[in-house]
């Protein structure tokens, strides 16, 4: 019997990682500049709003405990 021997040359894992990463990045649908700007504004508005709400809640709790402790 004559069996052909196939040699599996192992690819360097680091090179494979970068090739796979590049292939995945080509599949990405990147947002337009306008979409990116709009989404950035949304994130900033939500962050600012949540900071204000959490600040107000913190202030109210501080006042409540100040009254509770009597300080």
N, C-alpha and C positions, 0 to 999 in steps of 0.2 A: 504494500500500500504506500502510495506517495501522498503525504499530507503537506499541503502548503502551510508554511509557518508565517503568520502575520505578526509583525512587530508593532506593538502599540507604543508609539513614542509619547510619553507623558508630557503634557504641556505644563510649563511652569505655572503654578497656581496664581502667582501675582500677575503674570501676563494674562492668564485666563480671566482673572477678576476684572482687569481693566478692559479687556475686549467685551466681556459681558455687560459691564457698566456702560460702555459706549453704545452697545446695541440697544440697551434699555433706554438710554437718553434719546436715541433716534426715534423711539416710539412715542415719546412724550408730546402731548399737544400743549404747546406753550401759550400762555395768555397774551393777548395783545397789550400794547402799552396802556391803552385806555382801560382795559379790564383790570390790569395790575394796579393802576392808579385808583380806580373805583374800589377795589377790594382793600387797598391800603387805607383809604379814607374810612371804610366801614370798620376795619380793625381799630383804627385810632379813635373813632367815635364810641365804639363799644367799650374800649379800654377806659376812656375818659369817663364815660357814664358809670361804669362799674366802680371806678375809683371814687367818684362822688357819692354813690350809694353806700359803698363800704365805709367811707369816711363819715357819712352821716350816721350810720348804724353804730360805728365805733364811738362817736361823740355822744349819742343817746345812751349807750351802755355805760360810758364813763360818768355821765351825769346821774344815771340811775344808781350806780354803785356809790357815787359820792353822797347821794341822799340816803342810801341804805346804811352806809357806814357812819354817816353823820360828820363827814370831814368837810 
